[in-house]
Structure formats: C-alpha cells, structure tokens
Amino acid sequence: MPTAGNLTGAILYAILGGVVAYLTLPLFVEGDAPDFWYPLCIVSGLICGWSVMGNRVGQGYSVAVGTAVTAAGALAFWALLLTSITRMIQKSMRGQYDGPTDAVIATFGIMGDYALLFATPVIIGTLVAGGLIAGLVTEAVGRRYR
C-alpha cells in the first residue's frame, strides 16, 4: 500500500543514488563507465527507498537510523551487483570465461573490484550521511502523514 513514507523514501533515496552516481563517475577508468550508470543508481535508490526504508516507517527514530544505513547499503549493493552482471555479460560475449560457473564467480570478483574502487571517504560519507538524512526525513514524514 503506498504511503507518504514510501513515497518520501523513494524520492530521497533516488536523489541519493543520483548524487552517488555523480560522485563515482570520475572514478571509473577512462571510457569504462557504463552508459546506464546514472539511471541504474537512481532506480536502485528509488526501489531501496520504497521497499527498505518506506516499509519500516513508524517504528521510531532509533529504528529509522539503522534502517536508513541499511537502505543506503542496499542501494550501493544493487548498483554494484547490476553493473557487475552487465560487465560479466559483456566479457562472456567475448569468450573470456570457460563456462557459466566461471562467469558467475567472476561477477562477484568484478563487484569487489568496483567496491574497492568506490571505497573512498567521500563516497562512504555521502552514503552514510545522505542515508541518515533521508531516513530521518522519511520517518518524520511517515509519522506526520499516515
């Protein structure tokens, strides 16, 4: 059931996803950034804000803090996983893997490489601080407009 908390969480985490996409774009190797990076991060934020943060509104501000960080982590996880799957498919079309098992295992290796590339204080700080702000605002709006 759509609520004000769901909508607020979706909008705020989509904005957070856009900010993170903007900050991480220069970290990609020249010409290596996927064309869909911005939409992927925004849609990941939209879905995580709606389903993770929005569904747990109304349980109190202490729960909202934990849920906010969880939603920000989920945003990062899904953006990295989906980008890694796409990169794996591109590599597998070039015949770089011996079989499907190697390709699936390589997906997590690619994901780890991207995670290390993006593990800068600015990115992590933005995810944590932005997630906390978005979570607390979502909780406040969810309590106000039930």
KETIBA-140963 format. One record per residue: residue in three letters; x, y, z of N, C-alpha, C, CB in turn. Coordinates in steps of 0.05 Angstrom, whole numbers, plus 5000, padded with zeros to 4 digits. Glycine has a CB too. Example, Ala and Ser with C-alpha at 12.3 -4.5 7.8 and 13.67 -1.06 7.14 Angstrom:
<nodes>
ALA526448865156524649105156526449345156522649115181
SER525749555142527349795143525850015157528249885114
</nodes>
This chain:
<nodes>
MET501749775000500050005000501850255000498150005024
PRO501450424981503150664980502450855003502750814953
THR504550955016504251145037506051385032504851015065
ALA505751585049507551815047510451745053506552045065
GLY510751555072513451465079514751315055513351275103
ASN513251145042514351005019515151204997512250805007
LEU513451394991513951584970516351764977511551754965
THR516451855002518652025011521251875010518152125039
GLY521251625020523651455019524651414990523151195032
ALA522751354973523451304945524751554932521051214929
ILE523551784937524552034925527352104936522652264929
LEU527552094963530052174975532351984969529752195005
TYR531851724968533951534962534651534932533151254971
ALA532751604915533351644887535251884883530751684870
ILE534752094898536452324897539252254908535352564914
LEU539352094929541952004940543351834919541451844966
GLY541851664905543051494884544251674862541051304872
GLY542851884855543852064834546452204843541752274827
VAL546452294869548852424879551252224880548352534908
VAL550751984888552951784889553851724861551951524903
ALA552051704841552851654814554651884803550351624796
TYR553852124810555452364802558252354814553952624810
LEU558452274840561052274853562752044844560552254883
THR561551814836563151584828563951584799561651334835
LEU562551734783563151734754566051794747561351934740
PRO567351994760570152044754572051824762571052304766
LEU571151644780572951434790573251204770571851324816
PHE571351184751571650974730574051034713569050964713
VAL575250814703577550844684576450984659578850574678
GLU578051144646577251294622575651124602579751414609
GLY573251194597571551054577570350794588573150994553
ASP570750734613569850474624567150504638571850364644
ALA566150744642563650784656561350694639563351084664
PRO559550534650557250454634555350684628555650234650
ASP554050674605552250884596549850914615551350834568
PHE549150704628546750694644547350744674545350424641
TRP549650844681550450874709548551054725553250984710
TYR547951294714546051474727543351344731545851734712
PRO542051254710539351134714539450884733538151044688
LEU541550734732541750494749541850574779544250334742
CYS543550774785543750864813541150994822546051064816
ILE539851154805537351284813535151084817536551484791
VAL534950884799532850684802533350504826532550514777
SER535950444831536650284855535850434880539650224856
GLY536350694881535550854904532550874907536651134901
LEU531150894884528250904885527050654897527150954856
ILE528050424887526950174897527750124926528049944879
CYS530250174933531150134961529750324980534150164964
GLY529350574972527950764988525050684993528051044976
TRP523750574972520950494975520750244991519750444947
SER522350034984521949774997523449745024522849564978
VAL525749855026527249815051526550025072530349825046
MET526750285064526250495084523250555087527650755075
GLY521850565065519050645066517250445081517950675039
ASN517950185080516349985093516749975123516949715081
ARG518850105133519450085162518950355176522350005166
VAL517550525164516850785176514850755198515750985154
GLY515150905219513350905242514250735265510650795232
GLN516650635264517650465286519450625305519150235275
GLY519850885300521451045317523951135304522150895343
TYR525151355315527451465302529951295306528051745314
SER530151145328532550975331532550745311532550855360
VAL530250635305529950435284530450555257527250295285
ALA529650805253529950945228532950985221528551205228
VAL534551025241537451065237538650815225538851145263
GLY538050585237539150335228538050255200538450115247
THR535450305196534250245171535350435149531250275173
ALA535950685156537050875136539750775126537251155149
VAL541450685144544050595136543750335120545950545160
THR541850165127541349915112540449985084539249745127
ALA538650175081537650255055539850365038535350455057
ALA541650525049543950635034545850415026545350845051
GLY546250225043547949995036546649825014548449825061
ALA544049795016542649634995542749784968539749595003
LEU542650044969542950204944545650144931542550504950
ALA547750164947550450114937550749824928552550174959
PHE549649634943549949354936548649294909548649174957
TRP546149384905544749324880545949474856541849404882
ALA546849714860548249854838550749714830548850144846
LEU552349624849554849484843554249204831556549444868
LEU552249064841551648794831550648814802549548664849
LEU548848994797547649004770549749104749545249194769
THR551449284758553649364740555549144735555149604752
SER556248984755558048754752556848544735558648644780
ILE554248494737552948294720553148384691550048244728
THR552648634686552748734659555648714648551849034658
ARG557648784664560348754655561148464650562248874677
MET560148284667560648004663559447904636559547834686
ILE557047994630555747914605557348014581552848014604
GLN558348254583559948364561562448194558560748654567
LYS563748124580566247964578565647684568567647954605
SER563347564576562747294568562047284538560347184584
MET560947504527560447514498562947524482558647764492
ARG565147604495567747604482569247344486569447834492
GLY567947154501569146894505571346884526570146784479
GLN571247054546573347064566573046864589573547344576
TYR570846724589570346534611570146254599567846604627
ASP570946054616570845774607568045654608572745604624
GLY566445764625563745654627562045844644563745374639
PRO559445764648557645934663558445964692554845834661
THR559545764704560445784732562645984735561345504742
ASP564545984717566746184718565646464715568846124697
ALA563646494698562446754694561046854718560546754670
VAL559546684732558046764756560046834778556146544765
ILE562146674781564146734802565546994795566146504803
ALA566147044770567447294762565747534768568147284733
THR563147504768561347724774562047844802558447644773
PHE562447674821563047764848565847884850562647534868
GLY567747784834570347904832570248184821572247724815
ILE568648214799568348484787566948664808566648464761
MET565048564822563648724842565548814864561348564854
GLY567348634872569348714892571248924882570848464901
ASP572048894857573849094845572549374845574649014816
TYR569949384837568449634837568149744865565749604824
ALA567649564884567349654912569949774923566449414930
LEU572249654916574749774925575350034911577049574919
LEU574550054886574850304871573250534883574150264841
PHE570850474892569050674902569250714932566250604895
ALA570950564946571250584975572950824983572350324987
THR571951054977573351304985571851435008573751494961
PRO573151595024571751725046569351895037573651895062
VAL569652025014567452195004565052024997568452354980
ILE565451804983563151634975561851504999564151414955
ILE563451395017562351265040560951465058564651115056
GLY562251695062560951905078558352005066562852145081
THR558352035040555852115027553651915030556352164997
LEU554351655027552351445031551251445060553551175024
VAL553051465079552151445107550651705115554651415126
ALA551851935110550552185118547952225102552352425114
GLY548052185076545652215059543552015067546352185030
GLY544351775072542451565081541151635107543751295083
LEU542651735126541551815152539652055149543851895171
ILE540352255134538552475130535952395116539952695113
ALA536252235095533952135080532151965098534751985055
GLY533451795115531951625132530451775154533751425145
LEU531651975166530352125187528152295175532352305201
VAL528552405151526452565139524052385131527452715114
THR524752145121522651955114521051875139523851705101
GLU522351825161521051765186519251995195523051695208
ALA520252235194518652465202516152505184520352725201
VAL516552475158514252505140512252275144515152515111
GLY513352035148511551805153509951825178513251555154
ARG511051945198509551985223507552205220511452045246
ARG508252415206506452645203504052575185508052885190
TYR504552435163502352385144501952085142503152495116
ARG500151985159499651695159497351635141499051595186
</nodes>
